[in-house]
Amino acid sequence: MSETEVNKEPLLQSSVQALTIERITEKDELILAQTTSQFCRCCCFQPSINWVLSEQDNFEAGSNPYDSPNNGWIHEESSLFGRWCSWILPGCRAAKYVQHSGPPPPGIKNENRKLFTVQKTDYPTSLTEDDRNVNIVATHEKDQTCGYCFKLGDLTFPICNCSPLPYLETKKADGTTIGKTVYVCDECCFVPKYDVLDAAGERKFRIRPDTCVGGVCVQCRFGEGRGKCFRVPFVVRDPETYEPLSTDGNESNAVVDALWAGWKHECCTQKDAYHLAFPQGISADEKLLLIGSGILIDITMFEQRGDD
């Protein structure tokens, strides 16, 4: 990499506003992209998984989401034992995802330089204490739960007769609870779905893919939009009618949709990236809730399984 390329990134980062709660209020769409490589990361080698946030305005279909200027980032805090268990019980570990405004620190950008290392601390060792506590916007956290499924190699079995199932509780920087996203397992156990609740426990949204075969199978999407050529978008829906909610963004409906991240990330690093299109007219707190929903969808559906 040339000196010009090295110096270009700080200029790009400084050209965008930090993703504060006020800035989130203005945005209809965001990009949520995983920075932590999952190449050969399982069992004791599974590290905390960290993320960057970018404004959708800076992303074009087919481009690499990691090349966009990042004005927010998220780091994970979880135990070695919990991360180890996630290999066979996706979504089970107790975890805290701390969301920050501003560009990510060097510890996030450089976290993948070492492979086959065991992270013994709850937090990424590449981050300083100041890094972990700077410009906190919100947290998304959960206790130890059942996994959404039992995974053994290429075989997975949904777990419905276990409690509690995976969830993420979203809180403001001062610790005030905004609400939580809860994984739902019912008679259609092969269709993943999530309820998004407010602080009082009232349902705000239902998130699930479109379905086929009488509602018992997910309906894949081919081609259109900003996502991968072959994928399963998670549509944000009315909590009573389950009808898709409209968005002011570039999608037809509010959605959490997987993005194409380039051959390197798809085949080697296995980093996941998502397009978050928010429903029309929702508050900044509800947008924070849906950022937590995007993380929960990843840790249950895709973190340990890729696109399987």
PASEBA-1860 file (N, C-alpha, C; in nm, 3 decimals):
! residues 308
1> MSETEVNK> 0.085/-0.120/0.000/0.000/0.000/0.000/0.088/0.124/0.000 ~ 0.057/0.220/-0.089/0.138/0.339/-0.100/0.110/0.436/0.013 ~ 0.203/0.535/0.030/0.184/0.635/0.134/0.059/0.717/0.108 ~ 0.028/0.741/-0.021/-0.092/0.816/-0.055/-0.217/0.743/-0.010 ~ -0.220/0.609/-0.032/-0.335/0.529/0.010/-0.348/0.525/0.161 ~ -0.234/0.519/0.230/-0.236/0.514/0.376/-0.295/0.643/0.432 ~ -0.256/0.756/0.372/-0.301/0.886/0.422/-0.442/0.921/0.380 ~ -0.494/0.850/0.280/-0.626/0.881/0.227/-0.736/0.848/0.326
9> EPLLQSSV> -0.721/0.736/0.400/-0.828/0.692/0.490/-0.861/0.793/0.599 ~ -0.764/0.852/0.671/-0.800/0.951/0.771/-0.875/1.069/0.712 ~ -0.842/1.109/0.587/-0.914/1.219/0.524/-1.059/1.182/0.500 ~ -1.081/1.058/0.454/-1.218/1.011/0.431/-1.295/1.007/0.562 ~ -1.230/0.955/0.668/-1.297/0.943/0.797/-1.338/1.080/0.851 ~ -1.251/1.181/0.831/-1.281/1.312/0.887/-1.387/1.386/0.807 ~ -1.420/1.335/0.687/-1.517/1.404/0.602/-1.661/1.369/0.636 ~ -1.683/1.272/0.724/-1.820/1.233/0.761/-1.843/1.264/0.908
17> QALTIERI> -1.969/1.294/0.940/-2.003/1.326/1.079/-2.010/1.200/1.163 ~ -1.971/1.211/1.291/-1.980/1.098/1.383/-2.125/1.053/1.396 ~ -2.145/0.921/1.407/-2.280/0.865/1.412/-2.334/0.874/1.555 ~ -2.362/0.995/1.599/-2.421/1.020/1.730/-2.570/0.989/1.725 ~ -2.636/0.997/1.839/-2.780/0.972/1.844/-2.854/1.074/1.758 ~ -2.805/1.197/1.753/-2.867/1.301/1.670/-2.851/1.267/1.522 ~ -2.734/1.216/1.485/-2.711/1.179/1.346/-2.795/1.058/1.307 ~ -2.809/0.963/1.396/-2.892/0.845/1.369/-3.036/0.886/1.342
25> TEKDELIL> -3.084/0.988/1.412/-3.221/1.038/1.391/-3.244/1.075/1.245 ~ -3.142/1.126/1.179/-3.155/1.176/1.042/-3.145/1.067/0.936 ~ -3.096/0.949/0.972/-3.063/0.848/0.871/-3.176/0.746/0.853 ~ -3.204/0.713/0.728/-3.304/0.611/0.695/-3.241/0.475/0.673 ~ -3.109/0.471/0.652/-3.039/0.346/0.624/-2.898/0.353/0.682 ~ -2.846/0.237/0.719/-2.707/0.226/0.765/-2.646/0.097/0.711 ~ -2.515/0.093/0.708/-2.441/-0.030/0.677/-2.376/-0.080/0.805 ~ -2.400/-0.206/0.838/-2.341/-0.272/0.955/-2.246/-0.379/0.903
33> AQTTSQFC> -2.115/-0.360/0.922/-2.015/-0.449/0.864/-1.922/-0.504/0.971 ~ -1.903/-0.634/0.970/-1.817/-0.703/1.066/-1.670/-0.680/1.031 ~ -1.589/-0.643/1.129/-1.447/-0.621/1.105/-1.362/-0.743/1.141 ~ -1.414/-0.832/1.224/-1.337/-0.945/1.275/-1.340/-1.062/1.177 ~ -1.224/-1.109/1.139/-1.216/-1.225/1.050/-1.261/-1.351/1.123 ~ -1.338/-1.436/1.051/-1.380/-1.565/1.106/-1.302/-1.680/1.044 ~ -1.192/-1.648/0.975/-1.111/-1.752/0.913/-1.043/-1.837/1.021 ~ -1.076/-1.965/1.024/-1.018/-2.059/1.121/-1.042/-2.013/1.265
41> RCCCFQPS> -1.159/-1.955/1.289/-1.191/-1.908/1.424/-1.306/-1.994/1.479 ~ -1.274/-2.086/1.565/-1.377/-2.168/1.630/-1.319/-2.218/1.762 ~ -1.406/-2.274/1.846/-1.365/-2.324/1.977/-1.288/-2.216/2.052 ~ -1.170/-2.247/2.103/-1.095/-2.152/2.185/-1.036/-2.038/2.102 ~ -1.035/-2.052/1.969/-0.980/-1.947/1.884/-1.083/-1.842/1.844 ~ -1.207/-1.858/1.891/-1.312/-1.761/1.857/-1.291/-1.632/1.936 ~ -1.263/-1.519/1.869/-1.244/-1.392/1.939/-1.377/-1.318/1.954 ~ -1.373/-1.206/2.024/-1.486/-1.114/2.021/-1.505/-1.066/1.877
49> INWVLSEQ> -1.630/-1.043/1.839/-1.659/-0.999/1.702/-1.701/-0.853/1.706 ~ -1.631/-0.772/1.630/-1.651/-0.628/1.630/-1.706/-0.581/1.495 ~ -1.760/-0.458/1.495/-1.833/-0.408/1.379/-1.799/-0.262/1.353 ~ -1.821/-0.219/1.230/-1.819/-0.077/1.197/-1.955/-0.039/1.137 ~ -1.993/0.087/1.154/-2.116/0.140/1.099/-2.082/0.249/0.997 ~ -2.153/0.248/0.886/-2.135/0.350/0.783/-2.272/0.398/0.738 ~ -2.276/0.519/0.687/-2.400/0.570/0.631/-2.420/0.513/0.492 ~ -2.543/0.473/0.464/-2.573/0.408/0.337/-2.541/0.499/0.219
57> DNFEAGSN> -2.547/0.629/0.239/-2.520/0.724/0.131/-2.382/0.702/0.069 ~ -2.289/0.645/0.149/-2.152/0.625/0.103/-2.131/0.488/0.040 ~ -2.240/0.412/0.018/-2.226/0.275/-0.034/-2.299/0.263/-0.167 ~ -2.233/0.202/-0.263/-2.294/0.173/-0.392/-2.304/0.022/-0.408 ~ -2.412/-0.023/-0.473/-2.432/-0.166/-0.494/-2.312/-0.225/-0.565 ~ -2.261/-0.336/-0.512/-2.147/-0.403/-0.570/-2.013/-0.356/-0.517 ~ -2.011/-0.247/-0.439/-1.885/-0.199/-0.383/-1.857/-0.268/-0.250 ~ -1.734/-0.255/-0.203/-1.693/-0.319/-0.078/-1.739/-0.232/0.039
65> PYDSPNNG> -1.827/-0.281/0.128/-1.876/-0.198/0.239/-1.765/-0.156/0.335 ~ -1.651/-0.226/0.334/-1.542/-0.191/0.424/-1.460/-0.073/0.371 ~ -1.486/-0.036/0.244/-1.417/0.079/0.188/-1.490/0.210/0.217 ~ -1.612/0.202/0.270/-1.687/0.323/0.302/-1.630/0.389/0.426 ~ -1.638/0.523/0.436/-1.596/0.589/0.560/-1.682/0.542/0.677 ~ -1.620/0.505/0.786/-1.692/0.454/0.903/-1.708/0.566/1.005 ~ -1.832/0.593/1.047/-1.853/0.698/1.147/-1.917/0.643/1.274 ~ -1.911/0.512/1.290/-1.953/0.447/1.413/-1.889/0.309/1.420
73> WIHEESSL> -1.882/0.252/1.538/-1.824/0.118/1.552/-1.877/0.052/1.678 ~ -1.865/-0.080/1.683/-1.920/-0.160/1.793/-1.816/-0.264/1.833 ~ -1.788/-0.275/1.964/-1.699/-0.382/2.009/-1.775/-0.477/2.102 ~ -1.733/-0.602/2.100/-1.798/-0.707/2.180/-1.716/-0.740/2.303 ~ -1.786/-0.761/2.414/-1.726/-0.812/2.536/-1.796/-0.941/2.576 ~ -1.722/-1.051/2.581/-1.780/-1.182/2.616/-1.669/-1.273/2.666 ~ -1.706/-1.375/2.739/-1.606/-1.463/2.801/-1.552/-1.564/2.700 ~ -1.433/-1.615/2.727/-1.373/-1.719/2.644/-1.464/-1.842/2.640
81> FGRWCSWI> -1.519/-1.883/2.754/-1.606/-2.001/2.757/-1.730/-1.979/2.671 ~ -1.791/-1.862/2.680/-1.910/-1.834/2.601/-1.881/-1.836/2.453 ~ -1.768/-1.777/2.413/-1.732/-1.777/2.272/-1.704/-1.919/2.222 ~ -1.641/-1.998/2.307/-1.613/-2.139/2.273/-1.745/-2.214/2.248 ~ -1.843/-2.197/2.336/-1.970/-2.269/2.324/-2.050/-2.226/2.201 ~ -2.028/-2.102/2.152/-2.103/-2.054/2.037/-2.078/-2.136/1.911 ~ -1.969/-2.210/1.910/-1.937/-2.292/1.794/-2.045/-2.399/1.771 ~ -2.099/-2.455/1.878/-2.201/-2.559/1.863/-2.341/-2.511/1.903
89> LPGCRAAK> -2.348/-2.396/1.974/-2.477/-2.340/2.016/-2.482/-2.192/1.976 ~ -2.502/-2.164/1.847/-2.499/-2.024/1.801/-2.597/-1.935/1.878 ~ -2.549/-1.820/1.921/-2.634/-1.725/1.992/-2.646/-1.748/2.141 ~ -2.570/-1.844/2.196/-2.589/-1.879/2.337/-2.512/-1.789/2.433 ~ -2.400/-1.733/2.391/-2.308/-1.671/2.486/-2.361/-1.540/2.544 ~ -2.328/-1.516/2.669/-2.352/-1.385/2.730/-2.257/-1.287/2.662 ~ -2.309/-1.173/2.620/-2.227/-1.078/2.545/-2.278/-0.937/2.565 ~ -2.188/-0.843/2.550/-2.223/-0.701/2.553/-2.158/-0.635/2.433
97> YVQHSGPP> -2.240/-0.575/2.347/-2.191/-0.504/2.230/-2.204/-0.355/2.258 ~ -2.090/-0.286/2.263/-2.086/-0.145/2.298/-2.075/-0.063/2.169 ~ -2.176/0.022/2.145/-2.180/0.102/2.022/-2.122/0.241/2.047 ~ -2.029/0.282/1.962/-1.959/0.409/1.974/-1.986/0.496/1.852 ~ -1.978/0.627/1.869/-1.980/0.718/1.756/-1.837/0.756/1.718 ~ -1.819/0.798/1.592/-1.687/0.836/1.547/-1.615/0.723/1.476 ~ -1.501/0.750/1.414/-1.425/0.648/1.342/-1.367/0.544/1.437 ~ -1.355/0.418/1.393/-1.299/0.314/1.480/-1.153/0.338/1.509
105> PPGIKNEN> -1.106/0.296/1.626/-0.964/0.314/1.662/-0.876/0.215/1.586 ~ -0.745/0.236/1.587/-0.654/0.144/1.517/-0.667/0.000/1.563 ~ -0.703/-0.021/1.690/-0.718/-0.157/1.741/-0.825/-0.237/1.670 ~ -0.926/-0.171/1.616/-1.029/-0.239/1.538/-0.980/-0.264/1.396 ~ -0.915/-0.166/1.338/-0.866/-0.179/1.200/-0.757/-0.285/1.188 ~ -0.680/-0.308/1.294/-0.564/-0.397/1.286/-0.584/-0.528/1.362 ~ -0.709/-0.564/1.392/-0.732/-0.677/1.482/-0.706/-0.814/1.420 ~ -0.693/-0.823/1.288/-0.684/-0.954/1.223/-0.543/-0.993/1.181
113> RKLFTVQK> -0.444/-0.930/1.241/-0.306/-0.959/1.201/-0.254/-1.090/1.258 ~ -0.317/-1.142/1.362/-0.271/-1.266/1.423/-0.382/-1.371/1.417 ~ -0.346/-1.490/1.372/-0.439/-1.602/1.369/-0.399/-1.704/1.475 ~ -0.493/-1.791/1.509/-0.468/-1.900/1.605/-0.417/-1.846/1.738 ~ -0.479/-1.737/1.783/-0.451/-1.685/1.916/-0.576/-1.700/2.002 ~ -0.556/-1.717/2.130/-0.667/-1.734/2.223/-0.689/-1.602/2.298 ~ -0.806/-1.543/2.282/-0.840/-1.420/2.354/-0.892/-1.458/2.492 ~ -0.811/-1.442/2.594/-0.849/-1.483/2.728/-0.932/-1.378/2.802
121> TDYPTSLT> -0.920/-1.253/2.759/-0.997/-1.145/2.823/-1.137/-1.137/2.762 ~ -1.230/-1.070/2.832/-1.365/-1.054/2.781/-1.372/-0.956/2.665 ~ -1.277/-0.867/2.657/-1.277/-0.761/2.556/-1.160/-0.780/2.459 ~ -1.168/-0.722/2.340/-1.058/-0.735/2.244/-0.929/-0.676/2.301 ~ -0.822/-0.752/2.298/-0.696/-0.706/2.357/-0.634/-0.591/2.277 ~ -0.679/-0.572/2.154/-0.625/-0.464/2.072/-0.681/-0.327/2.111 ~ -0.783/-0.324/2.198/-0.846/-0.199/2.239/-0.795/-0.158/2.377 ~ -0.765/-0.030/2.393/-0.726/0.023/2.523/-0.852/0.052/2.605
129> EDDRNVNI> -0.834/0.079/2.733/-0.948/0.113/2.818/-1.016/0.241/2.769 ~ -0.936/0.336/2.723/-0.995/0.459/2.668/-1.077/0.429/2.544 ~ -1.027/0.340/2.457/-1.102/0.301/2.337/-1.238/0.244/2.375 ~ -1.240/0.158/2.477/-1.362/0.087/2.513/-1.468/0.178/2.577 ~ -1.427/0.295/2.621/-1.520/0.383/2.693/-1.545/0.517/2.623 ~ -1.494/0.533/2.502/-1.507/0.661/2.434/-1.638/0.671/2.355 ~ -1.705/0.783/2.363/-1.820/0.817/2.277/-1.923/0.705/2.268 ~ -1.963/0.652/2.384/-2.062/0.543/2.383/-2.201/0.599/2.351
137> VATHEKDQ> -2.269/0.537/2.256/-2.403/0.576/2.214/-2.507/0.483/2.278 ~ -2.478/0.353/2.280/-2.573/0.254/2.331/-2.499/0.123/2.357 ~ -2.566/0.031/2.424/-2.516/-0.106/2.438/-2.626/-0.203/2.398 ~ -2.584/-0.319/2.349/-2.675/-0.427/2.312/-2.622/-0.550/2.385 ~ -2.696/-0.604/2.481/-2.639/-0.707/2.566/-2.736/-0.819/2.599 ~ -2.680/-0.932/2.638/-2.760/-1.049/2.675/-2.685/-1.132/2.778 ~ -2.761/-1.211/2.853/-2.704/-1.310/2.942/-2.688/-1.441/2.866 ~ -2.630/-1.540/2.933/-2.620/-1.673/2.874/-2.760/-1.728/2.849
145> TCGYCFKL> -2.783/-1.783/2.730/-2.913/-1.839/2.693/-2.894/-1.974/2.625 ~ -3.002/-2.035/2.586/-2.993/-2.148/2.494/-2.944/-2.095/2.359 ~ -2.887/-2.181/2.278/-2.857/-2.143/2.141/-2.984/-2.149/2.058 ~ -2.980/-2.087/1.943/-3.099/-2.096/1.857/-3.108/-2.236/1.795 ~ -2.993/-2.304/1.786/-2.992/-2.440/1.734/-2.872/-2.514/1.794 ~ -2.870/-2.645/1.772/-2.752/-2.725/1.804/-2.682/-2.753/1.673 ~ -2.554/-2.715/1.662/-2.479/-2.727/1.537/-2.365/-2.827/1.556 ~ -2.361/-2.924/1.469/-2.254/-3.023/1.470/-2.209/-3.043/1.327
153> GDLTFPIC> -2.097/-2.980/1.291/-2.053/-2.985/1.151/-2.154/-2.914/1.062 ~ -2.201/-2.985/0.959/-2.300/-2.928/0.867/-2.443/-2.958/0.911 ~ -2.459/-3.025/1.025/-2.593/-3.060/1.073/-2.638/-2.960/1.179 ~ -2.760/-2.908/1.165/-2.816/-2.817/1.265/-2.956/-2.862/1.302 ~ -2.990/-2.844/1.428/-3.122/-2.882/1.478/-3.178/-2.766/1.559 ~ -3.289/-2.705/1.515/-3.349/-2.594/1.592/-3.382/-2.637/1.734 ~ -3.364/-2.544/1.829/-3.395/-2.569/1.969/-3.514/-2.483/2.008 ~ -3.631/-2.543/2.022/-3.751/-2.466/2.059/-3.797/-2.494/2.202
161> NCSPLPYL> -3.762/-2.610/2.254/-3.810/-2.650/2.387/-3.707/-2.615/2.494 ~ -3.650/-2.496/2.482/-3.548/-2.451/2.576/-3.572/-2.304/2.608 ~ -3.543/-2.265/2.730/-3.566/-2.126/2.770/-3.452/-2.080/2.861 ~ -3.408/-1.954/2.846/-3.453/-1.855/2.748/-3.383/-1.872/2.614 ~ -3.452/-1.831/2.508/-3.393/-1.830/2.375/-3.313/-1.699/2.357 ~ -3.228/-1.692/2.254/-3.141/-1.574/2.239/-3.219/-1.443/2.227 ~ -3.159/-1.337/2.280/-3.217/-1.203/2.274/-3.103/-1.103/2.282 ~ -3.131/-0.977/2.253/-3.038/-0.867/2.280/-3.118/-0.751/2.336
169> ETKKADGT> -3.078/-0.704/2.453/-3.143/-0.589/2.517/-3.062/-0.463/2.484 ~ -3.129/-0.362/2.432/-3.064/-0.238/2.392/-3.085/-0.131/2.498 ~ -2.975/-0.065/2.536/-2.981/0.039/2.640/-2.911/0.165/2.589 ~ -2.955/0.279/2.640/-2.887/0.404/2.612/-2.753/0.408/2.685 ~ -2.672/0.508/2.654/-2.541/0.519/2.717/-2.550/0.532/2.868 ~ -2.661/0.590/2.919/-2.677/0.605/3.064/-2.735/0.482/3.131 ~ -2.758/0.375/3.055/-2.809/0.250/3.110/-2.960/0.235/3.105 ~ -3.032/0.336/3.056/-3.178/0.327/3.044/-3.215/0.228/2.936
177> TIGKTVYV> -3.304/0.134/2.968/-3.345/0.032/2.871/-3.436/0.092/2.764 ~ -3.403/0.065/2.638/-3.487/0.106/2.526/-3.584/-0.005/2.489 ~ -3.535/-0.128/2.491/-3.617/-0.243/2.454/-3.526/-0.361/2.424 ~ -3.579/-0.462/2.357/-3.495/-0.577/2.321/-3.552/-0.651/2.201 ~ -3.465/-0.726/2.136/-3.502/-0.813/2.025/-3.492/-0.957/2.074 ~ -3.597/-1.036/2.047/-3.605/-1.173/2.100/-3.623/-1.271/1.984 ~ -3.542/-1.376/1.981/-3.560/-1.482/1.882/-3.685/-1.561/1.917 ~ -3.769/-1.588/1.816/-3.897/-1.657/1.835/-3.891/-1.792/1.765
185> CDECCFVP> -3.924/-1.898/1.835/-3.931/-2.032/1.776/-4.072/-2.086/1.798 ~ -4.145/-2.112/1.689/-4.281/-2.163/1.699/-4.295/-2.288/1.613 ~ -4.419/-2.318/1.571/-4.441/-2.442/1.495/-4.368/-2.439/1.360 ~ -4.339/-2.320/1.308/-4.261/-2.309/1.183/-4.115/-2.286/1.220 ~ -4.053/-2.388/1.276/-3.922/-2.371/1.339/-3.809/-2.351/1.238 ~ -3.836/-2.377/1.109/-3.731/-2.358/1.010/-3.739/-2.220/0.944 ~ -3.829/-2.135/0.993/-3.836/-1.996/0.949/-3.793/-1.909/1.067 ~ -3.672/-1.854/1.064/-3.626/-1.771/1.177/-3.705/-1.642/1.185
193> KYDVLDAA> -3.739/-1.602/1.307/-3.819/-1.480/1.325/-3.782/-1.416/1.459 ~ -3.806/-1.286/1.468/-3.766/-1.209/1.585/-3.875/-1.107/1.618 ~ -3.903/-1.091/1.746/-3.990/-0.984/1.792/-3.905/-0.873/1.852 ~ -3.937/-0.750/1.815/-3.868/-0.632/1.869/-3.965/-0.566/1.967 ~ -3.923/-0.556/2.093/-4.008/-0.506/2.201/-3.956/-0.374/2.254 ~ -4.047/-0.288/2.301/-4.004/-0.165/2.366/-3.976/-0.190/2.513 ~ -3.944/-0.087/2.590/-3.905/-0.103/2.730/-4.017/-0.161/2.814 ~ -4.142/-0.139/2.772/-4.257/-0.191/2.846/-4.295/-0.333/2.804
201> GERKFRIR> -4.223/-0.389/2.708/-4.252/-0.525/2.662/-4.355/-0.532/2.551 ~ -4.397/-0.416/2.497/-4.493/-0.415/2.387/-4.420/-0.440/2.255 ~ -4.481/-0.521/2.170/-4.419/-0.551/2.042/-4.424/-0.430/1.949 ~ -4.307/-0.397/1.894/-4.297/-0.287/1.799/-4.288/-0.337/1.656 ~ -4.213/-0.446/1.637/-4.192/-0.501/1.503/-4.180/-0.653/1.511 ~ -4.213/-0.720/1.402/-4.176/-0.860/1.380/-4.080/-0.862/1.262 ~ -3.969/-0.932/1.276/-3.870/-0.944/1.168/-3.863/-1.090/1.125 ~ -3.887/-1.115/1.000/-3.871/-1.250/0.945/-3.861/-1.242/0.793
209> PDTCVGGV> -3.806/-1.346/0.730/-3.801/-1.347/0.583/-3.941/-1.368/0.524 ~ -3.954/-1.344/0.394/-4.072/-1.390/0.322/-4.069/-1.542/0.321 ~ -4.186/-1.603/0.305/-4.195/-1.749/0.314/-4.264/-1.808/0.192 ~ -4.253/-1.939/0.179/-4.322/-2.014/0.074/-4.363/-2.149/0.132 ~ -4.424/-2.234/0.051/-4.470/-2.366/0.093/-4.559/-2.354/0.217 ~ -4.658/-2.266/0.209/-4.753/-2.252/0.319/-4.693/-2.192/0.444 ~ -4.581/-2.120/0.431/-4.522/-2.052/0.546/-4.421/-2.133/0.622 ~ -4.386/-2.252/0.575/-4.293/-2.337/0.652/-4.150/-2.329/0.602
217> CVQCRFGE> -4.125/-2.259/0.491/-3.989/-2.244/0.438/-3.961/-2.098/0.406 ~ -3.835/-2.060/0.415/-3.798/-1.922/0.378/-3.794/-1.910/0.227 ~ -3.823/-1.789/0.179/-3.820/-1.761/0.036/-3.692/-1.683/0.005 ~ -3.607/-1.739/-0.074/-3.481/-1.673/-0.109/-3.507/-1.564/-0.212 ~ -3.416/-1.469/-0.217/-3.425/-1.361/-0.314/-3.305/-1.367/-0.407 ~ -3.330/-1.341/-0.533/-3.225/-1.345/-0.634/-3.208/-1.207/-0.695 ~ -3.085/-1.161/-0.700/-3.055/-1.044/-0.781/-3.084/-0.909/-0.722 ~ -3.207/-0.861/-0.733/-3.236/-0.719/-0.720/-3.193/-0.660/-0.587
225> GRGKCFRV> -3.183/-0.527/-0.585/-3.144/-0.457/-0.463/-2.994/-0.448/-0.447 ~ -2.952/-0.418/-0.324/-2.811/-0.394/-0.296/-2.742/-0.515/-0.232 ~ -2.817/-0.622/-0.211/-2.761/-0.736/-0.140/-2.692/-0.835/-0.230 ~ -2.663/-0.952/-0.175/-2.599/-1.058/-0.251/-2.695/-1.110/-0.358 ~ -2.637/-1.180/-0.457/-2.720/-1.233/-0.565/-2.820/-1.335/-0.513 ~ -2.779/-1.415/-0.414/-2.866/-1.518/-0.358/-2.862/-1.504/-0.206 ~ -2.976/-1.470/-0.146/-2.976/-1.438/-0.004/-3.116/-1.451/0.053 ~ -3.127/-1.435/0.185/-3.256/-1.437/0.255/-3.269/-1.307/0.333
233> PFVVRDPE> -3.335/-1.206/0.278/-3.354/-1.080/0.351/-3.450/-1.098/0.469 ~ -3.421/-1.029/0.579/-3.508/-1.030/0.696/-3.589/-0.900/0.695 ~ -3.718/-0.913/0.666/-3.805/-0.798/0.645/-3.865/-0.751/0.778 ~ -3.865/-0.619/0.802/-3.924/-0.562/0.922/-4.074/-0.544/0.898 ~ -4.157/-0.598/0.989/-4.301/-0.608/0.965/-4.383/-0.548/1.078 ~ -4.510/-0.522/1.047/-4.606/-0.482/1.148/-4.620/-0.595/1.249 ~ -4.623/-0.567/1.380/-4.625/-0.675/1.479/-4.757/-0.752/1.486 ~ -4.863/-0.697/1.429/-4.993/-0.764/1.433/-5.027/-0.831/1.301
241> TYEPLSTD> -5.014/-0.757/1.191/-5.053/-0.810/1.060/-4.940/-0.884/0.991 ~ -4.815/-0.859/1.035/-4.694/-0.915/0.974/-4.672/-0.865/0.831 ~ -4.740/-0.758/0.793/-4.718/-0.698/0.663/-4.587/-0.619/0.665 ~ -4.510/-0.621/0.554/-4.385/-0.544/0.550/-4.410/-0.395/0.569 ~ -4.318/-0.330/0.639/-4.326/-0.187/0.661/-4.245/-0.113/0.555 ~ -4.296/-0.001/0.509/-4.229/0.077/0.406/-4.113/0.156/0.467 ~ -4.023/0.200/0.382/-3.905/0.275/0.424/-3.884/0.395/0.333 ~ -3.818/0.496/0.384/-3.781/0.610/0.302/-3.646/0.588/0.235
249> GNESNAVV> -3.587/0.472/0.258/-3.458/0.440/0.200/-3.472/0.386/0.058 ~ -3.365/0.319/0.012/-3.359/0.272/-0.126/-3.413/0.132/-0.147 ~ -3.466/0.071/-0.043/-3.530/-0.060/-0.056/-3.681/-0.041/-0.065 ~ -3.751/-0.143/-0.114/-3.897/-0.134/-0.120/-3.960/-0.145/0.017 ~ -3.895/-0.220/0.107/-3.945/-0.237/0.244/-3.830/-0.222/0.343 ~ -3.865/-0.194/0.470/-3.765/-0.194/0.575/-3.708/-0.336/0.588 ~ -3.576/-0.346/0.603/-3.515/-0.478/0.591/-3.377/-0.481/0.656 ~ -3.336/-0.601/0.698/-3.197/-0.632/0.732/-3.150/-0.729/0.624
257> DALWAGWK> -3.061/-0.683/0.536/-3.028/-0.759/0.416/-2.877/-0.778/0.404 ~ -2.834/-0.899/0.371/-2.690/-0.930/0.360/-2.632/-0.865/0.235 ~ -2.514/-0.803/0.249/-2.445/-0.738/0.139/-2.332/-0.825/0.086 ~ -2.304/-0.809/-0.043/-2.187/-0.873/-0.101/-2.064/-0.794/-0.057 ~ -1.969/-0.860/0.008/-1.853/-0.794/0.066/-1.725/-0.818/-0.013 ~ -1.735/-0.881/-0.128/-1.616/-0.910/-0.208/-1.567/-1.053/-0.187 ~ -1.495/-1.105/-0.286/-1.452/-1.245/-0.282/-1.364/-1.275/-0.161 ~ -1.275/-1.184/-0.126/-1.184/-1.207/-0.013/-1.263/-1.230/0.115
265> HECCTQKD> -1.361/-1.143/0.141/-1.435/-1.153/0.266/-1.536/-1.267/0.263 ~ -1.592/-1.297/0.146/-1.691/-1.405/0.137/-1.625/-1.542/0.150 ~ -1.510/-1.558/0.089/-1.448/-1.691/0.081/-1.341/-1.716/0.187 ~ -1.274/-1.610/0.232/-1.161/-1.628/0.324/-1.192/-1.577/0.464 ~ -1.209/-1.446/0.479/-1.226/-1.391/0.613/-1.365/-1.416/0.669 ~ -1.463/-1.444/0.580/-1.602/-1.472/0.622/-1.660/-1.360/0.708 ~ -1.629/-1.237/0.670/-1.689/-1.123/0.738/-1.828/-1.098/0.682 ~ -1.923/-1.071/0.769/-2.060/-1.044/0.727/-2.086/-0.893/0.723
273> AYHLAFPQ> -2.171/-0.850/0.632/-2.209/-0.709/0.622/-2.358/-0.702/0.588 ~ -2.427/-0.602/0.646/-2.572/-0.592/0.631/-2.615/-0.450/0.597 ~ -2.719/-0.443/0.518/-2.785/-0.316/0.488/-2.908/-0.307/0.579 ~ -2.913/-0.204/0.664/-3.026/-0.182/0.753/-3.110/-0.068/0.695 ~ -3.229/-0.099/0.647/-3.324/0.003/0.599/-3.435/0.015/0.702 ~ -3.449/0.132/0.765/-3.541/0.150/0.877/-3.682/0.183/0.828 ~ -3.785/0.143/0.904/-3.923/0.181/0.870/-3.942/0.333/0.874 ~ -4.040/0.379/0.800/-4.070/0.523/0.797/-4.112/0.574/0.935
281> GISADEKL> -4.064/0.694/0.968/-4.116/0.767/1.083/-4.082/0.714/1.220 ~ -3.980/0.627/1.232/-3.948/0.574/1.364/-3.846/0.665/1.433 ~ -3.835/0.650/1.564/-3.747/0.734/1.645/-3.603/0.682/1.642 ~ -3.511/0.764/1.692/-3.370/0.722/1.703/-3.357/0.601/1.795 ~ -3.436/0.596/1.904/-3.431/0.481/1.995/-3.472/0.353/1.923 ~ -3.574/0.362/1.839/-3.619/0.244/1.765/-3.515/0.202/1.661 ~ -3.444/0.298/1.606/-3.334/0.264/1.514/-3.222/0.193/1.587 ~ -3.191/0.238/1.710/-3.092/0.167/1.790/-3.136/0.024/1.817
289> LLIGSGIL> -3.265/0.006/1.845/-3.319/-0.129/1.865/-3.293/-0.216/1.743 ~ -3.316/-0.160/1.623/-3.300/-0.239/1.501/-3.154/-0.264/1.466 ~ -3.064/-0.177/1.512/-2.921/-0.209/1.500/-2.890/-0.333/1.584 ~ -2.947/-0.337/1.706/-2.932/-0.457/1.789/-2.994/-0.579/1.723 ~ -3.106/-0.560/1.654/-3.170/-0.672/1.582/-3.076/-0.728/1.476 ~ -3.008/-0.637/1.404/-2.914/-0.682/1.301/-2.802/-0.767/1.360 ~ -2.752/-0.727/1.477/-2.646/-0.805/1.543/-2.699/-0.941/1.586 ~ -2.822/-0.943/1.643/-2.878/-1.071/1.689/-2.903/-1.165/1.572
297> IDITMFEQ> -2.950/-1.113/1.459/-2.968/-1.197/1.341/-2.836/-1.259/1.300 ~ -2.729/-1.180/1.306/-2.599/-1.234/1.268/-2.552/-1.342/1.364 ~ -2.557/-1.316/1.496/-2.499/-1.413/1.589/-2.580/-1.542/1.597 ~ -2.708/-1.537/1.561/-2.787/-1.660/1.559/-2.781/-1.732/1.424 ~ -2.794/-1.656/1.314/-2.809/-1.718/1.183/-2.677/-1.736/1.106 ~ -2.588/-1.639/1.112/-2.478/-1.635/1.016/-2.338/-1.642/1.076 ~ -2.321/-1.605/1.202/-2.187/-1.597/1.260/-2.110/-1.728/1.247 ~ -2.175/-1.839/1.279/-2.109/-1.970/1.278/-2.140/-2.053/1.155
305> RGDD> -2.228/-2.000/1.068/-2.273/-2.082/0.955/-2.250/-2.016/0.819 ~ -2.202/-1.893/0.818/-2.189/-1.825/0.690/-2.324/-1.812/0.624 ~ -2.334/-1.848/0.497/-2.460/-1.840/0.421/-2.529/-1.975/0.408 ~ -2.492/-2.073/0.490/-2.552/-2.206/0.479/-2.703/-2.199/0.499
END
